[in-house]
Amino acid sequence: MHIRGDHAELVVGGRLDVRSAADARTVLHSALDGGRGDLVLDLTELDSWDATGLGVIMGAHRRAGRTGRRLVLRGVPDRMQRLLVATRLHRILAIEEEDRRRPLPRV
């Protein structure tokens, strides 16, 4: 897994799983605590995530709310998008549409 970026936008690539969760959590929390406004997570380079990785995303979402920020997911791969819909997490998380860069409606 690799994460690059700043306090406004991070690009996450590789696998977000149990092995990389602690490092990812540290980077996300640091970015959330050190910035203002939306924190965009660009997931276009993400190969996969497991339940632990999804938990890291949800934890970052909660932390963002506590710090007065919003976590926005960009470029969510189709397979992962289907998982978010199946678990109804797409109703909770801010997810940008791929072509318009606006949050998806909360159906």
C-alpha positions in Angstrom: 0.0 0.0 0.0 1.1 3.5 -0.6 -0.4 6.9 0.2 0.8 10.2 -1.1 -0.6 13.7 -0.9 -1.2 16.4 1.6 -3.9 17.6 4.1 -6.4 18.2 1.3 -6.0 15.2 -1.0 -4.5 11.8 -0.6 -4.0 9.1 -3.3 -4.2 5.6 -1.9 -2.8 2.7 -3.9 -2.1 -1.0 -3.6 -3.9 -3.1 -1.0 -5.6 -1.5 2.0 -5.9 -4.6 4.3 -5.0 -5.9 7.7 -1.2 -5.6 7.0 -1.4 -1.9 6.0 -4.2 -0.7 8.2 -2.1 0.7 11.0 0.0 2.8 8.6 -3.0 4.0 6.6 -4.8 5.0 9.8 -1.8 7.0 11.0 -1.5 8.9 7.7 -5.2 9.6 7.5 -5.5 10.8 11.0 -2.5 13.1 10.5 -4.0 14.5 7.4 -7.4 15.1 9.0 -5.9 16.7 12.1 -3.6 19.0 10.1 -5.9 20.5 7.6 -9.2 22.2 6.9 -12.1 21.6 4.6 -12.7 18.4 2.7 -10.1 15.6 2.7 -10.4 13.8 -0.7 -9.2 10.2 -0.8 -8.5 9.3 -4.4 -8.8 5.5 -4.7 -8.2 5.1 -8.4 -4.9 3.3 -7.7 -6.4 1.1 -5.0 -6.3 -2.6 -6.0 -8.3 -4.0 -3.1 -9.5 -3.6 0.5 -10.6 -6.0 3.1 -12.9 -5.5 6.1 -10.1 -4.0 8.0 -9.3 -1.5 5.3 -13.0 -0.6 5.0 -12.9 -0.1 8.8 -10.0 2.3 8.4 -12.0 4.3 5.9 -15.0 4.4 8.2 -12.8 5.4 11.2 -11.4 8.3 9.1 -14.9 9.3 8.2 -15.9 9.5 11.9 -12.7 11.4 12.8 -13.3 13.8 9.9 -16.7 14.6 11.4 -15.2 15.1 14.9 -12.7 17.6 13.4 -15.3 19.5 11.5 -14.1 18.1 8.2 -15.6 15.8 5.6 -14.0 12.7 4.0 -14.8 12.5 0.3 -14.0 9.3 -1.7 -13.0 9.9 -5.3 -12.4 7.3 -8.0 -13.8 4.3 -6.1 -13.2 1.2 -8.3 -16.5 -0.5 -9.5 -16.0 -3.6 -7.4 -15.5 -1.6 -4.2 -18.4 0.7 -5.2 -20.7 -2.3 -5.3 -19.6 -3.3 -1.8 -20.4 0.1 -0.5 -23.8 -0.1 -2.1 -24.4 -3.6 -0.8 -23.5 -2.6 2.8 -25.4 0.7 2.4 -22.3 2.6 3.3 -22.7 4.7 0.2 -25.5 6.5 2.2 -23.0 7.5 4.9 -19.8 8.2 3.0 -19.4 11.1 0.6 -18.5 9.6 -2.8 -17.9 11.7 -5.9 -19.4 10.6 -9.2 -16.6 9.7 -11.6 -17.5 12.0 -14.4 -18.9 15.0 -12.6 -16.9 15.0 -9.3 -20.0 15.6 -7.3 -21.1 13.5 -4.3 -23.5 10.6 -5.3 -27.1 11.0 -4.2 -28.0 9.2 -1.0 -30.7 7.0 -2.4 
